[in-house]
Each structure stands twice: as structure tokens, then as C-alpha cells.
Amino acid sequence: MAEAKIKIKNLYKIFGNKPDQIMPLVRQGVSKQELLDEHKHVLGLSDINIDIPAKRIHVIMGLSGSGKSTLIRHINRLIEP
């Protein structure tokens, strides 16, 4: 396989006022529903790891609300990691 042109390692995105304080809870395995109900934060991406080589076409597929657009926005830097 060709060398990766884009590498993403351990990417998380937490939407809310205090994502740094919520990160330990995410790593402990707190559910998405508990994060929302008790802490008013939303887990958008959880531990994403991908290597994308140059000159290749990749497809990102998933259900509505699964984080596809959030991932693309990180890749093109509309959202800073």
C-alpha cells in the first residue's frame, strides 16, 4: 500500500462547553446518551484512525448522524481538531 497522504490518529470531537473536562469520561466508556443527558455534551467522533494514500478514492459511509460530515470537516480543517 502507498504511503499515507492523510493520517488521522486517535481523533475525538466532543461538542459542548467543556470538552476537555468530558474527555476522561469518554475514555472511561460513558455512553453517548449519558454524556448528553447528564453533562450536556455530544460525542461527534470517537477514536478515529485512518490512513488515506494519495491518488486514491475513498468513500465515507454511515447512517445519518454517525459523524461523516464532522470527519470531513476535520480533514479539510473547517473544524480544528
N, CA, C and O atoms as a Maestro MAE file, in Angstrom:
{
 s_m_m2io_version
 :::
 2.0.0
}

f_m_ct {
 s_m_title
 :::
 protein
 m_atom[324] {
  # First column is atom index #
  i_m_mmod_type
  r_m_x_coord
  r_m_y_coord
  r_m_z_coord
  i_m_residue_number
  s_m_chain_name
  s_m_pdb_residue_name
  s_m_pdb_atom_name
  i_m_atomic_number
  :::
  1 25 0.843 -1.183 0.000 1 A "MET " " N  " 7
  2 3 0.000 0.000 0.000 1 A "MET " " CA " 6
  3 2 0.888 1.247 0.000 1 A "MET " " C  " 6
  4 15 1.944 1.270 0.633 1 A "MET " " O  " 8
  5 25 0.452 2.265 -0.707 2 A "ALA " " N  " 7
  6 3 1.208 3.513 -0.808 2 A "ALA " " CA " 6
  7 2 1.243 4.232 0.538 2 A "ALA " " C  " 6
  8 15 0.398 4.021 1.407 2 A "ALA " " O  " 8
  9 25 2.245 5.083 0.675 3 A "GLU " " N  " 7
  10 3 2.363 5.875 1.900 3 A "GLU " " CA " 6
  11 2 1.154 6.801 2.048 3 A "GLU " " C  " 6
  12 15 0.654 7.354 1.069 3 A "GLU " " O  " 8
  13 25 0.704 6.952 3.272 4 A "ALA " " N  " 7
  14 3 -0.488 7.764 3.540 4 A "ALA " " CA " 6
  15 2 -0.211 9.239 3.290 4 A "ALA " " C  " 6
  16 15 0.806 9.773 3.732 4 A "ALA " " O  " 8
  17 25 -1.117 9.889 2.581 5 A "LYS " " N  " 7
  18 3 -1.056 11.333 2.358 5 A "LYS " " CA " 6
  19 2 -1.779 12.064 3.493 5 A "LYS " " C  " 6
  20 15 -1.382 13.155 3.904 5 A "LYS " " O  " 8
  21 25 -2.837 11.441 3.982 6 A "ILE " " N  " 7
  22 3 -3.587 11.969 5.128 6 A "ILE " " CA " 6
  23 2 -3.595 10.892 6.201 6 A "ILE " " C  " 6
  24 15 -4.001 9.758 5.946 6 A "ILE " " O  " 8
  25 25 -3.148 11.244 7.398 7 A "LYS " " N  " 7
  26 3 -3.164 10.317 8.534 7 A "LYS " " CA " 6
  27 2 -3.969 10.949 9.657 7 A "LYS " " C  " 6
  28 15 -3.768 12.110 10.016 7 A "LYS " " O  " 8
  29 25 -4.867 10.172 10.192 8 A "ILE " " N  " 7
  30 3 -5.646 10.614 11.352 8 A "ILE " " CA " 6
  31 2 -5.457 9.562 12.432 8 A "ILE " " C  " 6
  32 15 -5.694 8.376 12.206 8 A "ILE " " O  " 8
  33 25 -5.034 10.000 13.595 9 A "LYS " " N  " 7
  34 3 -4.783 9.089 14.714 9 A "LYS " " CA " 6
  35 2 -5.501 9.589 15.959 9 A "LYS " " C  " 6
  36 15 -5.322 10.734 16.376 9 A "LYS " " O  " 8
  37 25 -6.310 8.727 16.542 10 A "ASN " " N  " 7
  38 3 -6.977 8.995 17.820 10 A "ASN " " CA " 6
  39 2 -7.753 10.310 17.824 10 A "ASN " " C  " 6
  40 15 -7.616 11.113 18.747 10 A "ASN " " O  " 8
  41 25 -8.562 10.525 16.800 11 A "LEU " " N  " 7
  42 3 -9.337 11.759 16.688 11 A "LEU " " CA " 6
  43 2 -10.648 11.641 17.460 11 A "LEU " " C  " 6
  44 15 -11.414 10.697 17.268 11 A "LEU " " O  " 8
  45 25 -10.890 12.604 18.328 12 A "TYR " " N  " 7
  46 3 -12.145 12.729 19.063 12 A "TYR " " CA " 6
  47 2 -12.713 14.109 18.797 12 A "TYR " " C  " 6
  48 15 -11.963 15.069 18.623 12 A "TYR " " O  " 8
  49 25 -14.031 14.213 18.764 13 A "LYS " " N  " 7
  50 3 -14.691 15.517 18.721 13 A "LYS " " CA " 6
  51 2 -15.854 15.474 19.693 13 A "LYS " " C  " 6
  52 15 -16.767 14.657 19.567 13 A "LYS " " O  " 8
  53 25 -15.801 16.376 20.668 14 A "ILE " " N  " 7
  54 3 -16.858 16.495 21.666 14 A "ILE " " CA " 6
  55 2 -17.433 17.892 21.538 14 A "ILE " " C  " 6
  56 15 -16.716 18.883 21.680 14 A "ILE " " O  " 8
  57 25 -18.726 17.969 21.269 15 A "PHE " " N  " 7
  58 3 -19.409 19.251 21.167 15 A "PHE " " CA " 6
  59 2 -19.975 19.623 22.528 15 A "PHE " " C  " 6
  60 15 -20.662 18.822 23.162 15 A "PHE " " O  " 8
  61 25 -19.687 20.836 22.974 16 A "GLY " " N  " 7
  62 3 -20.179 21.328 24.256 16 A "GLY " " CA " 6
  63 2 -19.236 22.385 24.801 16 A "GLY " " C  " 6
  64 15 -18.237 22.728 24.169 16 A "GLY " " O  " 8
  65 25 -19.563 22.897 25.979 17 A "ASN " " N  " 7
  66 3 -18.796 23.998 26.574 17 A "ASN " " CA " 6
  67 2 -17.435 23.589 27.128 17 A "ASN " " C  " 6
  68 15 -16.493 24.381 27.093 17 A "ASN " " O  " 8
  69 25 -17.319 22.359 27.640 18 A "LYS " " N  " 7
  70 3 -16.092 21.947 28.330 18 A "LYS " " CA " 6
  71 2 -15.619 20.571 27.844 18 A "LYS " " C  " 6
  72 15 -15.586 19.623 28.628 18 A "LYS " " O  " 8
  73 25 -15.255 20.452 26.567 19 A "PRO " " N  " 7
  74 3 -14.870 19.133 26.053 19 A "PRO " " CA " 6
  75 2 -13.654 18.537 26.754 19 A "PRO " " C  " 6
  76 15 -13.564 17.317 26.888 19 A "PRO " " O  " 8
  77 25 -12.714 19.374 27.204 20 A "ASP " " N  " 7
  78 3 -11.526 18.850 27.887 20 A "ASP " " CA " 6
  79 2 -11.885 18.159 29.197 20 A "ASP " " C  " 6
  80 15 -11.231 17.192 29.587 20 A "ASP " " O  " 8
  81 25 -12.915 18.644 29.878 21 A "GLN " " N  " 7
  82 3 -13.345 18.022 31.131 21 A "GLN " " CA " 6
  83 2 -14.136 16.740 30.877 21 A "GLN " " C  " 6
  84 15 -14.191 15.867 31.743 21 A "GLN " " O  " 8
  85 25 -14.742 16.621 29.713 22 A "ILE " " N  " 7
  86 3 -15.566 15.457 29.384 22 A "ILE " " CA " 6
  87 2 -14.722 14.306 28.831 22 A "ILE " " C  " 6
  88 15 -15.121 13.146 28.920 22 A "ILE " " O  " 8
  89 25 -13.564 14.623 28.264 23 A "MET " " N  " 7
  90 3 -12.723 13.602 27.636 23 A "MET " " CA " 6
  91 2 -12.416 12.412 28.542 23 A "MET " " C  " 6
  92 15 -12.499 11.278 28.069 23 A "MET " " O  " 8
  93 25 -12.069 12.600 29.811 24 A "PRO " " N  " 7
  94 3 -11.836 11.431 30.673 24 A "PRO " " CA " 6
  95 2 -13.064 10.523 30.784 24 A "PRO " " C  " 6
  96 15 -12.923 9.302 30.857 24 A "PRO " " O  " 8
  97 25 -14.252 11.100 30.797 25 A "LEU " " N  " 7
  98 3 -15.472 10.292 30.853 25 A "LEU " " CA " 6
  99 2 -15.634 9.462 29.587 25 A "LEU " " C  " 6
  100 15 -16.037 8.301 29.645 25 A "LEU " " O  " 8
  101 25 -15.321 10.060 28.449 26 A "VAL " " N  " 7
  102 3 -15.405 9.338 27.170 26 A "VAL " " CA " 6
  103 2 -14.443 8.162 27.183 26 A "VAL " " C  " 6
  104 15 -14.801 7.061 26.766 26 A "VAL " " O  " 8
  105 25 -13.235 8.386 27.655 27 A "ARG " " N  " 7
  106 3 -12.236 7.305 27.695 27 A "ARG " " CA " 6
  107 2 -12.613 6.211 28.690 27 A "ARG " " C  " 6
  108 15 -12.187 5.066 28.546 27 A "ARG " " O  " 8
  109 25 -13.417 6.562 29.707 28 A "GLN " " N  " 7
  110 3 -13.890 5.562 30.670 28 A "GLN " " CA " 6
  111 2 -15.064 4.760 30.122 28 A "GLN " " C  " 6
  112 15 -15.475 3.770 30.728 28 A "GLN " " O  " 8
  113 25 -15.606 5.181 28.978 29 A "GLY " " N  " 7
  114 3 -16.686 4.424 28.358 29 A "GLY " " CA " 6
  115 2 -18.088 4.899 28.683 29 A "GLY " " C  " 6
  116 15 -19.049 4.154 28.493 29 A "GLY " " O  " 8
  117 25 -18.228 6.134 29.171 30 A "VAL " " N  " 7
  118 3 -19.559 6.682 29.447 30 A "VAL " " CA " 6
  119 2 -20.335 6.735 28.134 30 A "VAL " " C  " 6
  120 15 -19.779 7.106 27.101 30 A "VAL " " O  " 8
  121 25 -21.601 6.372 28.166 31 A "SER " " N  " 7
  122 3 -22.413 6.300 26.947 31 A "SER " " CA " 6
  123 2 -22.686 7.683 26.367 31 A "SER " " C  " 6
  124 15 -22.640 8.690 27.073 31 A "SER " " O  " 8
  125 25 -22.970 7.709 25.063 32 A "LYS " " N  " 7
  126 3 -23.309 8.973 24.396 32 A "LYS " " CA " 6
  127 2 -24.552 9.590 25.025 32 A "LYS " " C  " 6
  128 15 -24.642 10.809 25.174 32 A "LYS " " O  " 8
  129 25 -25.505 8.743 25.392 33 A "GLN " " N  " 7
  130 3 -26.739 9.250 25.990 33 A "GLN " " CA " 6
  131 2 -26.478 9.886 27.349 33 A "GLN " " C  " 6
  132 15 -27.049 10.930 27.664 33 A "GLN " " O  " 8
  133 25 -25.621 9.268 28.157 34 A "GLU " " N  " 7
  134 3 -25.279 9.842 29.464 34 A "GLU " " CA " 6
  135 2 -24.519 11.161 29.306 34 A "GLU " " C  " 6
  136 15 -24.745 12.105 30.063 34 A "GLU " " O  " 8
  137 25 -23.620 11.225 28.321 35 A "LEU " " N  " 7
  138 3 -22.914 12.487 28.069 35 A "LEU " " CA " 6
  139 2 -23.895 13.603 27.751 35 A "LEU " " C  " 6
  140 15 -23.729 14.735 28.207 35 A "LEU " " O  " 8
  141 25 -24.910 13.284 26.972 36 A "LEU " " N  " 7
  142 3 -25.908 14.287 26.611 36 A "LEU " " CA " 6
  143 2 -26.817 14.618 27.787 36 A "LEU " " C  " 6
  144 15 -27.001 15.790 28.116 36 A "LEU " " O  " 8
  145 25 -27.385 13.603 28.420 37 A "ASP " " N  " 7
  146 3 -28.370 13.818 29.486 37 A "ASP " " CA " 6
  147 2 -27.775 14.470 30.732 37 A "ASP " " C  " 6
  148 15 -28.361 15.400 31.286 37 A "ASP " " O  " 8
  149 25 -26.623 13.991 31.171 38 A "GLU " " N  " 7
  150 3 -26.062 14.447 32.442 38 A "GLU " " CA " 6
  151 2 -25.023 15.563 32.304 38 A "GLU " " C  " 6
  152 15 -24.814 16.336 33.239 38 A "GLU " " O  " 8
  153 25 -24.373 15.646 31.144 39 A "HIS " " N  " 7
  154 3 -23.268 16.603 31.000 39 A "HIS " " CA " 6
  155 2 -23.489 17.618 29.884 39 A "HIS " " C  " 6
  156 15 -22.693 18.542 29.716 39 A "HIS " " O  " 8
  157 25 -24.569 17.449 29.119 40 A "LYS " " N  " 7
  158 3 -24.925 18.384 28.029 40 A "LYS " " CA " 6
  159 2 -23.818 18.514 26.981 40 A "LYS " " C  " 6
  160 15 -23.559 19.605 26.472 40 A "LYS " " O  " 8
  161 25 -23.173 17.398 26.667 41 A "HIS " " N  " 7
  162 3 -22.157 17.335 25.621 41 A "HIS " " CA " 6
  163 2 -22.526 16.221 24.643 41 A "HIS " " C  " 6
  164 15 -23.204 15.261 25.008 41 A "HIS " " O  " 8
  165 25 -22.072 16.361 23.402 42 A "VAL " " N  " 7
  166 3 -22.351 15.363 22.370 42 A "VAL " " CA " 6
  167 2 -21.022 14.836 21.830 42 A "VAL " " C  " 6
  168 15 -20.136 15.606 21.461 42 A "VAL " " O  " 8
  169 25 -20.905 13.518 21.792 43 A "LEU " " N  " 7
  170 3 -19.717 12.880 21.228 43 A "LEU " " CA " 6
  171 2 -19.925 12.739 19.726 43 A "LEU " " C  " 6
  172 15 -20.749 11.942 19.277 43 A "LEU " " O  " 8
  173 25 -19.164 13.527 18.945 44 A "GLY " " N  " 7
  174 3 -19.299 13.512 17.492 44 A "GLY " " CA " 6
  175 2 -18.410 12.475 16.828 44 A "GLY " " C  " 6
  176 15 -18.833 11.804 15.887 44 A "GLY " " O  " 8
  177 25 -17.180 12.339 17.310 45 A "LEU " " N  " 7
  178 3 -16.230 11.363 16.782 45 A "LEU " " CA " 6
  179 2 -15.510 10.715 17.952 45 A "LEU " " C  " 6
  180 15 -15.191 11.373 18.943 45 A "LEU " " O  " 8
  181 25 -15.257 9.419 17.825 46 A "SER " " N  " 7
  182 3 -14.627 8.695 18.921 46 A "SER " " CA " 6
  183 2 -13.494 7.813 18.407 46 A "SER " " C  " 6
  184 15 -13.734 6.807 17.741 46 A "SER " " O  " 8
  185 25 -12.270 8.194 18.718 47 A "ASP " " N  " 7
  186 3 -11.068 7.407 18.431 47 A "ASP " " CA " 6
  187 2 -10.978 6.982 16.961 47 A "ASP " " C  " 6
  188 15 -10.880 5.794 16.654 47 A "ASP " " O  " 8
  189 25 -11.012 7.963 16.066 48 A "ILE " " N  " 7
  190 3 -10.931 7.708 14.631 48 A "ILE " " CA " 6
  191 2 -9.467 7.563 14.227 48 A "ILE " " C  " 6
  192 15 -8.633 8.400 14.573 48 A "ILE " " O  " 8
  193 25 -9.163 6.490 13.491 49 A "ASN " " N  " 7
  194 3 -7.817 6.216 12.993 49 A "ASN " " CA " 6
  195 2 -7.925 5.773 11.540 49 A "ASN " " C  " 6
  196 15 -8.478 4.710 11.259 49 A "ASN " " O  " 8
  197 25 -7.400 6.580 10.608 50 A "ILE " " N  " 7
  198 3 -7.403 6.194 9.196 50 A "ILE " " CA " 6
  199 2 -6.154 6.733 8.512 50 A "ILE " " C  " 6
  200 15 -5.619 7.775 8.891 50 A "ILE " " O  " 8
  201 25 -5.703 6.007 7.504 51 A "ASP " " N  " 7
  202 3 -4.625 6.443 6.622 51 A "ASP " " CA " 6
  203 2 -5.189 6.473 5.209 51 A "ASP " " C  " 6
  204 15 -5.744 5.481 4.735 51 A "ASP " " O  " 8
  205 25 -5.048 7.608 4.537 52 A "ILE " " N  " 7
  206 3 -5.567 7.763 3.182 52 A "ILE " " CA " 6
  207 2 -4.385 8.044 2.259 52 A "ILE " " C  " 6
  208 15 -3.755 9.096 2.361 52 A "ILE " " O  " 8
  209 25 -4.079 7.100 1.350 53 A "PRO " " N  " 7
  210 3 -2.962 7.321 0.435 53 A "PRO " " CA " 6
  211 2 -3.323 8.316 -0.670 53 A "PRO " " C  " 6
  212 15 -4.499 8.552 -0.946 53 A "PRO " " O  " 8
  213 25 -2.306 8.889 -1.291 54 A "ALA " " N  " 7
  214 3 -2.513 9.820 -2.406 54 A "ALA " " CA " 6
  215 2 -3.055 9.074 -3.620 54 A "ALA " " C  " 6
  216 15 -2.833 7.874 -3.780 54 A "ALA " " O  " 8
  217 25 -3.763 9.798 -4.462 55 A "LYS " " N  " 7
  218 3 -4.268 9.292 -5.738 55 A "LYS " " CA " 6
  219 2 -5.206 8.104 -5.578 55 A "LYS " " C  " 6
  220 15 -5.224 7.203 -6.416 55 A "LYS " " O  " 8
  221 25 -5.975 8.104 -4.515 56 A "ARG " " N  " 7
  222 3 -6.971 7.059 -4.280 56 A "ARG " " CA " 6
  223 2 -8.304 7.714 -3.981 56 A "ARG " " C  " 6
  224 15 -8.359 8.837 -3.481 56 A "ARG " " O  " 8
  225 25 -9.355 7.019 -4.284 57 A "ILE " " N  " 7
  226 3 -10.696 7.489 -3.954 57 A "ILE " " CA " 6
  227 2 -11.189 6.693 -2.756 57 A "ILE " " C  " 6
  228 15 -11.119 5.464 -2.747 57 A "ILE " " O  " 8
  229 25 -11.683 7.391 -1.752 58 A "HIS " " N  " 7
  230 3 -12.247 6.744 -0.574 58 A "HIS " " CA " 6
  231 2 -13.669 7.233 -0.371 58 A "HIS " " C  " 6
  232 15 -14.004 8.369 -0.708 58 A "HIS " " O  " 8
  233 25 -14.481 6.382 0.170 59 A "VAL " " N  " 7
  234 3 -15.877 6.709 0.451 59 A "VAL " " CA " 6
  235 2 -16.088 6.617 1.952 59 A "VAL " " C  " 6
  236 15 -15.656 5.660 2.594 59 A "VAL " " O  " 8
  237 25 -16.750 7.611 2.501 60 A "ILE " " N  " 7
  238 3 -17.120 7.577 3.914 60 A "ILE " " CA " 6
  239 2 -18.620 7.360 3.962 60 A "ILE " " C  " 6
  240 15 -19.401 8.217 3.550 60 A "ILE " " O  " 8
  241 25 -19.012 6.200 4.473 61 A "MET " " N  " 7
  242 3 -20.427 5.830 4.517 61 A "MET " " CA " 6
  243 2 -20.864 5.645 5.957 61 A "MET " " C  " 6
  244 15 -20.068 5.276 6.820 61 A "MET " " O  " 8
  245 25 -22.131 5.905 6.204 62 A "GLY " " N  " 7
  246 3 -22.685 5.670 7.525 62 A "GLY " " CA " 6
  247 2 -24.084 6.221 7.624 62 A "GLY " " C  " 6
  248 15 -24.559 6.930 6.737 62 A "GLY " " O  " 8
  249 25 -24.724 5.890 8.698 63 A "LEU " " N  " 7
  250 3 -26.082 6.349 8.940 63 A "LEU " " CA " 6
  251 2 -26.109 7.841 9.216 63 A "LEU " " C  " 6
  252 15 -25.086 8.451 9.529 63 A "LEU " " O  " 8
  253 25 -27.279 8.408 9.097 64 A "SER " " N  " 7
  254 3 -27.478 9.814 9.427 64 A "SER " " CA " 6
  255 2 -27.070 10.052 10.877 64 A "SER " " C  " 6
  256 15 -27.476 9.310 11.772 64 A "SER " " O  " 8
  257 25 -26.272 11.082 11.101 65 A "GLY " " N  " 7
  258 3 -25.849 11.404 12.462 65 A "GLY " " CA " 6
  259 2 -24.665 10.608 12.964 65 A "GLY " " C  " 6
  260 15 -24.337 10.678 14.149 65 A "GLY " " O  " 8
  261 25 -24.006 9.846 12.084 66 A "SER " " N  " 7
  262 3 -22.904 8.998 12.539 66 A "SER " " CA " 6
  263 2 -21.545 9.696 12.553 66 A "SER " " C  " 6
  264 15 -20.565 9.111 13.011 66 A "SER " " O  " 8
  265 25 -21.464 10.947 12.056 67 A "GLY " " N  " 7
  266 3 -20.220 11.697 12.137 67 A "GLY " " CA " 6
  267 2 -19.475 11.867 10.822 67 A "GLY " " C  " 6
  268 15 -18.343 12.351 10.817 67 A "GLY " " O  " 8
  269 25 -20.084 11.482 9.713 68 A "LYS " " N  " 7
  270 3 -19.412 11.598 8.413 68 A "LYS " " CA " 6
  271 2 -19.012 13.038 8.102 68 A "LYS " " C  " 6
  272 15 -17.857 13.307 7.770 68 A "LYS " " O  " 8
  273 25 -19.952 13.948 8.209 69 A "SER " " N  " 7
  274 3 -19.669 15.359 7.900 69 A "SER " " CA " 6
  275 2 -18.670 15.947 8.884 69 A "SER " " C  " 6
  276 15 -17.819 16.746 8.495 69 A "SER " " O  " 8
  277 25 -18.759 15.568 10.134 70 A "THR " " N  " 7
  278 3 -17.806 16.052 11.139 70 A "THR " " CA " 6
  279 2 -16.395 15.590 10.785 70 A "THR " " C  " 6
  280 15 -15.445 16.363 10.903 70 A "THR " " O  " 8
  281 25 -16.251 14.347 10.356 71 A "LEU " " N  " 7
  282 3 -14.943 13.833 9.951 71 A "LEU " " CA " 6
  283 2 -14.400 14.608 8.753 71 A "LEU " " C  " 6
  284 15 -13.238 15.014 8.758 71 A "LEU " " O  " 8
  285 25 -15.219 14.817 7.738 72 A "ILE " " N  " 7
  286 3 -14.778 15.561 6.554 72 A "ILE " " CA " 6
  287 2 -14.385 16.986 6.931 72 A "ILE " " C  " 6
  288 15 -13.399 17.515 6.417 72 A "ILE " " O  " 8
  289 25 -15.137 17.601 7.813 73 A "ARG " " N  " 7
  290 3 -14.806 18.969 8.239 73 A "ARG " " CA " 6
  291 2 -13.473 19.029 8.984 73 A "ARG " " C  " 6
  292 15 -12.785 20.048 8.941 73 A "ARG " " O  " 8
  293 25 -13.108 17.946 9.663 74 A "HIS " " N  " 7
  294 3 -11.784 17.897 10.292 74 A "HIS " " CA " 6
  295 2 -10.698 17.749 9.229 74 A "HIS " " C  " 6
  296 15 -9.650 18.389 9.313 74 A "HIS " " O  " 8
  297 25 -10.947 16.910 8.236 75 A "ILE " " N  " 7
  298 3 -9.945 16.689 7.190 75 A "ILE " " CA " 6
  299 2 -9.665 17.983 6.429 75 A "ILE " " C  " 6
  300 15 -8.507 18.300 6.156 75 A "ILE " " O  " 8
  301 25 -10.714 18.735 6.084 76 A "ASN " " N  " 7
  302 3 -10.484 19.974 5.330 76 A "ASN " " CA " 6
  303 2 -10.311 21.194 6.240 76 A "ASN " " C  " 6
  304 15 -10.276 22.328 5.763 76 A "ASN " " O  " 8
  305 25 -10.203 20.958 7.539 77 A "ARG " " N  " 7
  306 3 -9.881 21.958 8.564 77 A "ARG " " CA " 6
  307 2 -10.942 23.039 8.747 77 A "ARG " " C  " 6
  308 15 -10.633 24.138 9.208 77 A "ARG " " O  " 8
  309 25 -12.185 22.737 8.390 78 A "LEU " " N  " 7
  310 3 -13.265 23.647 8.759 78 A "LEU " " CA " 6
  311 2 -13.519 23.576 10.257 78 A "LEU " " C  " 6
  312 15 -13.995 24.534 10.867 78 A "LEU " " O  " 8
  313 25 -13.193 22.416 10.847 79 A "ILE " " N  " 7
  314 3 -13.198 22.237 12.299 79 A "ILE " " CA " 6
  315 2 -11.771 21.874 12.684 79 A "ILE " " C  " 6
  316 15 -11.182 20.960 12.106 79 A "ILE " " O  " 8
  317 25 -11.221 22.575 13.646 80 A "GLU " " N  " 7
  318 3 -9.873 22.255 14.125 80 A "GLU " " CA " 6
  319 2 -9.951 21.100 15.123 80 A "GLU " " C  " 6
  320 15 -10.810 21.089 16.004 80 A "GLU " " O  " 8
  321 25 -9.053 20.136 14.977 81 A "PRO " " N  " 7
  322 3 -9.052 19.004 15.927 81 A "PRO " " CA " 6
  323 2 -8.707 19.447 17.340 81 A "PRO " " C  " 6
  324 15 -8.664 18.621 18.252 81 A "PRO " " O  " 8
  :::
 }
 m_bond[323] {
  # First column is bond index #
  i_m_from
  i_m_to
  i_m_order
  :::
  1 1 2 1
  2 2 3 1
  3 3 4 2
  4 3 5 1
  5 5 6 1
  6 6 7 1
  7 7 8 2
  8 7 9 1
  9 9 10 1
  10 10 11 1
  11 11 12 2
  12 11 13 1
  13 13 14 1
  14 14 15 1
  15 15 16 2
  16 15 17 1
  17 17 18 1
  18 18 19 1
  19 19 20 2
  20 19 21 1
  21 21 22 1
  22 22 23 1
  23 23 24 2
  24 23 25 1
  25 25 26 1
  26 26 27 1
  27 27 28 2
  28 27 29 1
  29 29 30 1
  30 30 31 1
  31 31 32 2
  32 31 33 1
  33 33 34 1
  34 34 35 1
  35 35 36 2
  36 35 37 1
  37 37 38 1
  38 38 39 1
  39 39 40 2
  40 39 41 1
  41 41 42 1
  42 42 43 1
  43 43 44 2
  44 43 45 1
  45 45 46 1
  46 46 47 1
  47 47 48 2
  48 47 49 1
  49 49 50 1
  50 50 51 1
  51 51 52 2
  52 51 53 1
  53 53 54 1
  54 54 55 1
  55 55 56 2
  56 55 57 1
  57 57 58 1
  58 58 59 1
  59 59 60 2
  60 59 61 1
  61 61 62 1
  62 62 63 1
  63 63 64 2
  64 63 65 1
  65 65 66 1
  66 66 67 1
  67 67 68 2
  68 67 69 1
  69 69 70 1
  70 70 71 1
  71 71 72 2
  72 71 73 1
  73 73 74 1
  74 74 75 1
  75 75 76 2
  76 75 77 1
  77 77 78 1
  78 78 79 1
  79 79 80 2
  80 79 81 1
  81 81 82 1
  82 82 83 1
  83 83 84 2
  84 83 85 1
  85 85 86 1
  86 86 87 1
  87 87 88 2
  88 87 89 1
  89 89 90 1
  90 90 91 1
  91 91 92 2
  92 91 93 1
  93 93 94 1
  94 94 95 1
  95 95 96 2
  96 95 97 1
  97 97 98 1
  98 98 99 1
  99 99 100 2
  100 99 101 1
  101 101 102 1
  102 102 103 1
  103 103 104 2
  104 103 105 1
  105 105 106 1
  106 106 107 1
  107 107 108 2
  108 107 109 1
  109 109 110 1
  110 110 111 1
  111 111 112 2
  112 111 113 1
  113 113 114 1
  114 114 115 1
  115 115 116 2
  116 115 117 1
  117 117 118 1
  118 118 119 1
  119 119 120 2
  120 119 121 1
  121 121 122 1
  122 122 123 1
  123 123 124 2
  124 123 125 1
  125 125 126 1
  126 126 127 1
  127 127 128 2
  128 127 129 1
  129 129 130 1
  130 130 131 1
  131 131 132 2
  132 131 133 1
  133 133 134 1
  134 134 135 1
  135 135 136 2
  136 135 137 1
  137 137 138 1
  138 138 139 1
  139 139 140 2
  140 139 141 1
  141 141 142 1
  142 142 143 1
  143 143 144 2
  144 143 145 1
  145 145 146 1
  146 146 147 1
  147 147 148 2
  148 147 149 1
  149 149 150 1
  150 150 151 1
  151 151 152 2
  152 151 153 1
  153 153 154 1
  154 154 155 1
  155 155 156 2
  156 155 157 1
  157 157 158 1
  158 158 159 1
  159 159 160 2
  160 159 161 1
  161 161 162 1
  162 162 163 1
  163 163 164 2
  164 163 165 1
  165 165 166 1
  166 166 167 1
  167 167 168 2
  168 167 169 1
  169 169 170 1
  170 170 171 1
  171 171 172 2
  172 171 173 1
  173 173 174 1
  174 174 175 1
  175 175 176 2
  176 175 177 1
  177 177 178 1
  178 178 179 1
  179 179 180 2
  180 179 181 1
  181 181 182 1
  182 182 183 1
  183 183 184 2
  184 183 185 1
  185 185 186 1
  186 186 187 1
  187 187 188 2
  188 187 189 1
  189 189 190 1
  190 190 191 1
  191 191 192 2
  192 191 193 1
  193 193 194 1
  194 194 195 1
  195 195 196 2
  196 195 197 1
  197 197 198 1
  198 198 199 1
  199 199 200 2
  200 199 201 1
  201 201 202 1
  202 202 203 1
  203 203 204 2
  204 203 205 1
  205 205 206 1
  206 206 207 1
  207 207 208 2
  208 207 209 1
  209 209 210 1
  210 210 211 1
  211 211 212 2
  212 211 213 1
  213 213 214 1
  214 214 215 1
  215 215 216 2
  216 215 217 1
  217 217 218 1
  218 218 219 1
  219 219 220 2
  220 219 221 1
  221 221 222 1
  222 222 223 1
  223 223 224 2
  224 223 225 1
  225 225 226 1
  226 226 227 1
  227 227 228 2
  228 227 229 1
  229 229 230 1
  230 230 231 1
  231 231 232 2
  232 231 233 1
  233 233 234 1
  234 234 235 1
  235 235 236 2
  236 235 237 1
  237 237 238 1
  238 238 239 1
  239 239 240 2
  240 239 241 1
  241 241 242 1
  242 242 243 1
  243 243 244 2
  244 243 245 1
  245 245 246 1
  246 246 247 1
  247 247 248 2
  248 247 249 1
  249 249 250 1
  250 250 251 1
  251 251 252 2
  252 251 253 1
  253 253 254 1
  254 254 255 1
  255 255 256 2
  256 255 257 1
  257 257 258 1
  258 258 259 1
  259 259 260 2
  260 259 261 1
  261 261 262 1
  262 262 263 1
  263 263 264 2
  264 263 265 1
  265 265 266 1
  266 266 267 1
  267 267 268 2
  268 267 269 1
  269 269 270 1
  270 270 271 1
  271 271 272 2
  272 271 273 1
  273 273 274 1
  274 274 275 1
  275 275 276 2
  276 275 277 1
  277 277 278 1
  278 278 279 1
  279 279 280 2
  280 279 281 1
  281 281 282 1
  282 282 283 1
  283 283 284 2
  284 283 285 1
  285 285 286 1
  286 286 287 1
  287 287 288 2
  288 287 289 1
  289 289 290 1
  290 290 291 1
  291 291 292 2
  292 291 293 1
  293 293 294 1
  294 294 295 1
  295 295 296 2
  296 295 297 1
  297 297 298 1
  298 298 299 1
  299 299 300 2
  300 299 301 1
  301 301 302 1
  302 302 303 1
  303 303 304 2
  304 303 305 1
  305 305 306 1
  306 306 307 1
  307 307 308 2
  308 307 309 1
  309 309 310 1
  310 310 311 1
  311 311 312 2
  312 311 313 1
  313 313 314 1
  314 314 315 1
  315 315 316 2
  316 315 317 1
  317 317 318 1
  318 318 319 1
  319 319 320 2
  320 319 321 1
  321 321 322 1
  322 322 323 1
  323 323 324 2
  :::
 }
}
